[in-house]
Amino acid sequence: MRTRTFAVLASAAAFATVVATAPTAAAEPNPPGCGKGNFCAYTGQNQTGR
C-alpha cells in the first residue's frame, strides 16, 4: 500500500513539473491567407499552402 501511494505521488509530481515547465503556445493570431476565426492547415515549402 505504501509503495502504491509513493508511486501515485511521484507520478503527480512528475506531471506537475512537466506542466509547470512546458512552454506556452506561440501561434500567429491571424496568419496571412487565413481569415479570423478560421482554422487553417498549411502544407508545402515554408508552410505556404502551395
FIBABA-433065 format. One record per residue: residue number from 1; chain; residue in one letter; x, y, z of N, C-alpha, C, O, CB in turn. Coordinates in steps of 0.1 Angstrom, whole numbers, plus 5000, padded with zeros to 4 digits. Glycine has a CB too. Example, Ala and Ser with C-alpha at 12.3 -4.5 7.8 and 13.67 -1.06 7.14 Angstrom:
residues 2
+-----+-------+-----+------+------+------+-------+-------+-------+------+------+------+------+------+------+-------+-------+-------+
|   n | chain | res | n_c1 | n_c2 | n_c3 | ca_c1 | ca_c2 | ca_c3 | c_c1 | c_c2 | c_c3 | o_c1 | o_c2 | o_c3 | cb_c1 | cb_c2 | cb_c3 |
+-----+-------+-----+------+------+------+-------+-------+-------+------+------+------+------+------+------+-------+-------+-------+
|   1 |     A |   A | 5132 | 4943 | 5078 |  5123 |  4955 |  5078 | 5132 | 4967 | 5078 | 5142 | 4967 | 5085 |  5113 |  4955 |  5090 |
|   2 |     A |   S | 5128 | 4978 | 5071 |  5137 |  4989 |  5071 | 5129 | 5000 | 5079 | 5134 | 5011 | 5080 |  5141 |  4994 |  5057 |
+-----+-------+-----+------+------+------+-------+-------+-------+------+------+------+------+------+------+-------+-------+-------+
***
This chain:
residues 50
+-----+-------+-----+------+------+------+-------+-------+-------+------+------+------+------+------+------+-------+-------+-------+
|   n | chain | res | n_c1 | n_c2 | n_c3 | ca_c1 | ca_c2 | ca_c3 | c_c1 | c_c2 | c_c3 | o_c1 | o_c2 | o_c3 | cb_c1 | cb_c2 | cb_c3 |
+-----+-------+-----+------+------+------+-------+-------+-------+------+------+------+------+------+------+-------+-------+-------+
|   1 |     A |   M | 5008 | 4988 | 5000 |  5000 |  5000 |  5000 | 5009 | 5013 | 5000 | 5006 | 5022 | 4993 |  4991 |  5000 |  5012 |
|   2 |     A |   R | 5019 | 5012 | 5008 |  5028 |  5024 |  5009 | 5035 | 5026 | 4995 | 5037 | 5038 | 4991 |  5038 |  5022 |  5020 |
|   3 |     A |   T | 5039 | 5016 | 4989 |  5046 |  5017 |  4976 | 5036 | 5023 | 4965 | 5040 | 5031 | 4957 |  5051 |  5003 |  4971 |
|   4 |     A |   R | 5024 | 5019 | 4966 |  5014 |  5024 |  4956 | 5012 | 5039 | 4958 | 5011 | 5047 | 4949 |  5001 |  5016 |  4957 |
|   5 |     A |   T | 5011 | 5043 | 4971 |  5009 |  5057 |  4974 | 5021 | 5065 | 4969 | 5019 | 5076 | 4964 |  5007 |  5059 |  4989 |
|   6 |     A |   F | 5033 | 5060 | 4972 |  5045 |  5067 |  4967 | 5045 | 5068 | 4952 | 5049 | 5079 | 4947 |  5058 |  5059 |  4972 |
|   7 |     A |   A | 5041 | 5058 | 4945 |  5041 |  5058 |  4930 | 5031 | 5068 | 4925 | 5034 | 5076 | 4916 |  5038 |  5044 |  4925 |
|   8 |     A |   V | 5020 | 5069 | 4931 |  5010 |  5079 |  4927 | 5015 | 5093 | 4930 | 5013 | 5102 | 4921 |  4996 |  5077 |  4935 |
|   9 |     A |   L | 5021 | 5096 | 4941 |  5026 |  5109 |  4945 | 5038 | 5113 | 4935 | 5039 | 5124 | 4931 |  5031 |  5109 |  4959 |
|  10 |     A |   A | 5046 | 5103 | 4932 |  5057 |  5106 |  4923 | 5052 | 5109 | 4909 | 5058 | 5118 | 4902 |  5067 |  5094 |  4922 |
|  11 |     A |   S | 5042 | 5102 | 4904 |  5036 |  5105 |  4891 | 5030 | 5118 | 4891 | 5031 | 5126 | 4881 |  5026 |  5094 |  4888 |
|  12 |     A |   A | 5023 | 5122 | 4902 |  5016 |  5135 |  4902 | 5027 | 5146 | 4902 | 5025 | 5157 | 4896 |  5007 |  5136 |  4915 |
|  13 |     A |   A | 5038 | 5144 | 4910 |  5048 |  5154 |  4910 | 5055 | 5156 | 4896 | 5058 | 5167 | 4892 |  5059 |  5150 |  4921 |
|  14 |     A |   A | 5057 | 5145 | 4890 |  5063 |  5145 |  4876 | 5054 | 5152 | 4866 | 5059 | 5160 | 4859 |  5066 |  5131 |  4871 |
|  15 |     A |   F | 5041 | 5149 | 4867 |  5032 |  5156 |  4858 | 5031 | 5171 | 4861 | 5031 | 5179 | 4852 |  5018 |  5150 |  4860 |
|  16 |     A |   A | 5031 | 5175 | 4874 |  5031 |  5189 |  4877 | 5043 | 5196 | 4873 | 5043 | 5208 | 4868 |  5029 |  5190 |  4892 |
|  17 |     A |   T | 5055 | 5189 | 4873 |  5067 |  5195 |  4868 | 5067 | 5198 | 4853 | 5071 | 5208 | 4849 |  5079 |  5186 |  4872 |
|  18 |     A |   V | 5062 | 5188 | 4846 |  5061 |  5189 |  4831 | 5051 | 5201 | 4828 | 5054 | 5209 | 4819 |  5056 |  5176 |  4825 |
|  19 |     A |   V | 5040 | 5202 | 4835 |  5030 |  5212 |  4832 | 5036 | 5226 | 4835 | 5034 | 5236 | 4828 |  5017 |  5210 |  4840 |
|  20 |     A |   A | 5043 | 5227 | 4846 |  5049 |  5240 |  4851 | 5060 | 5244 | 4841 | 5062 | 5256 | 4840 |  5054 |  5238 |  4865 |
|  21 |     A |   T | 5068 | 5235 | 4835 |  5079 |  5239 |  4827 | 5076 | 5239 | 4812 | 5085 | 5242 | 4804 |  5091 |  5230 |  4830 |
|  22 |     A |   A | 5064 | 5235 | 4808 |  5061 |  5235 |  4794 | 5060 | 5249 | 4788 | 5055 | 5258 | 4795 |  5047 |  5227 |  4792 |
|  23 |     A |   P | 5065 | 5251 | 4776 |  5064 |  5264 |  4770 | 5050 | 5267 | 4766 | 5042 | 5258 | 4764 |  5073 |  5265 |  4758 |
|  24 |     A |   T | 5046 | 5280 | 4766 |  5033 |  5284 |  4762 | 5032 | 5283 | 4747 | 5042 | 5283 | 4739 |  5030 |  5298 |  4766 |
|  25 |     A |   A | 5020 | 5282 | 4742 |  5017 |  5281 |  4728 | 5021 | 5294 | 4721 | 5018 | 5305 | 4727 |  5002 |  5277 |  4725 |
|  26 |     A |   A | 5027 | 5294 | 4710 |  5031 |  5306 |  4702 | 5026 | 5305 | 4688 | 5033 | 5300 | 4679 |  5046 |  5308 |  4703 |
|  27 |     A |   A | 5014 | 5308 | 4686 |  5008 |  5308 |  4672 | 5005 | 5322 | 4668 | 5002 | 5331 | 4676 |  4995 |  5299 |  4672 |
|  28 |     A |   E | 5006 | 5324 | 4655 |  5003 |  5337 |  4649 | 4988 | 5339 | 4650 | 4981 | 5331 | 4645 |  5009 |  5338 |  4635 |
|  29 |     A |   P | 4983 | 5351 | 4655 |  4969 |  5352 |  4657 | 4961 | 5352 | 4644 | 4950 | 5346 | 4643 |  4966 |  5365 |  4664 |
|  30 |     A |   N | 4966 | 5359 | 4634 |  4960 |  5360 |  4621 | 4970 | 5357 | 4610 | 4975 | 5367 | 4604 |  4952 |  5374 |  4619 |
|  31 |     A |   P | 4973 | 5345 | 4607 |  4982 |  5342 |  4596 | 4977 | 5347 | 4583 | 4965 | 5347 | 4580 |  4986 |  5327 |  4595 |
|  32 |     A |   P | 4986 | 5351 | 4574 |  4982 |  5356 |  4560 | 4974 | 5345 | 4553 | 4978 | 5333 | 4553 |  4995 |  5360 |  4552 |
|  33 |     A |   G | 4964 | 5349 | 4547 |  4955 |  5340 |  4539 | 4946 | 5332 | 4547 | 4939 | 5323 | 4541 |  4964 |  5331 |  4531 |
|  34 |     A |   C | 4945 | 5334 | 4560 |  4935 |  5327 |  4568 | 4927 | 5337 | 4576 | 4932 | 5344 | 4584 |  4943 |  5317 |  4578 |
|  35 |     A |   G | 4914 | 5337 | 4573 |  4905 |  5347 |  4579 | 4904 | 5345 | 4594 | 4906 | 5334 | 4599 |  4892 |  5346 |  4573 |
|  36 |     A |   K | 4900 | 5355 | 4601 |  4899 |  5355 |  4615 | 4888 | 5345 | 4619 | 4877 | 5345 | 4613 |  4895 |  5369 |  4621 |
|  37 |     A |   G | 4891 | 5337 | 4629 |  4881 |  5327 |  4634 | 4882 | 5314 | 4626 | 4875 | 5304 | 4630 |  4868 |  5332 |  4633 |
|  38 |     A |   N | 4890 | 5313 | 4616 |  4891 |  5300 |  4608 | 4903 | 5292 | 4613 | 4912 | 5297 | 4618 |  4892 |  5303 |  4593 |
|  39 |     A |   F | 4902 | 5279 | 4610 |  4913 |  5270 |  4613 | 4920 | 5267 | 4600 | 4913 | 5261 | 4591 |  4909 |  5257 |  4621 |
|  40 |     A |   C | 4932 | 5270 | 4598 |  4939 |  5268 |  4585 | 4951 | 5259 | 4587 | 4959 | 5261 | 4596 |  4943 |  5281 |  4579 |
|  41 |     A |   A | 4952 | 5249 | 4579 |  4964 |  5240 |  4579 | 4972 | 5242 | 4567 | 4966 | 5242 | 4556 |  4959 |  5225 |  4581 |
|  42 |     A |   Y | 4985 | 5244 | 4568 |  4993 |  5247 |  4557 | 5002 | 5235 | 4554 | 5007 | 5229 | 4563 |  5001 |  5260 |  4560 |
|  43 |     A |   T | 5005 | 5233 | 4541 |  5015 |  5223 |  4537 | 5024 | 5230 | 4526 | 5021 | 5241 | 4522 |  5008 |  5211 |  4531 |
|  44 |     A |   G | 5034 | 5223 | 4523 |  5043 |  5229 |  4513 | 5055 | 5235 | 4519 | 5056 | 5236 | 4531 |  5036 |  5239 |  4504 |
|  45 |     A |   Q | 5064 | 5239 | 4510 |  5076 |  5245 |  4515 | 5073 | 5258 | 4522 | 5066 | 5267 | 4518 |  5086 |  5248 |  4503 |
|  46 |     A |   N | 5079 | 5260 | 4534 |  5077 |  5272 |  4543 | 5062 | 5273 | 4547 | 5058 | 5284 | 4550 |  5082 |  5284 |  4536 |
|  47 |     A |   Q | 5055 | 5263 | 4547 |  5041 |  5263 |  4551 | 5033 | 5273 | 4544 | 5025 | 5281 | 4550 |  5040 |  5266 |  4566 |
|  48 |     A |   T | 5034 | 5274 | 4530 |  5027 |  5284 |  4522 | 5014 | 5279 | 4517 | 5005 | 5287 | 4513 |  5036 |  5288 |  4511 |
|  49 |     A |   G | 5012 | 5266 | 4517 |  4999 |  5261 |  4512 | 5000 | 5258 | 4497 | 4989 | 5255 | 4491 |  4988 |  5270 |  4515 |
|  50 |     A |   R | 5011 | 5260 | 4491 |  5013 |  5258 |  4477 | 5022 | 5247 | 4474 | 5024 | 5244 | 4462 |  5018 |  5271 |  4470 |
+-----+-------+-----+------+------+------+-------+-------+-------+------+------+------+------+------+------+-------+-------+-------+
***
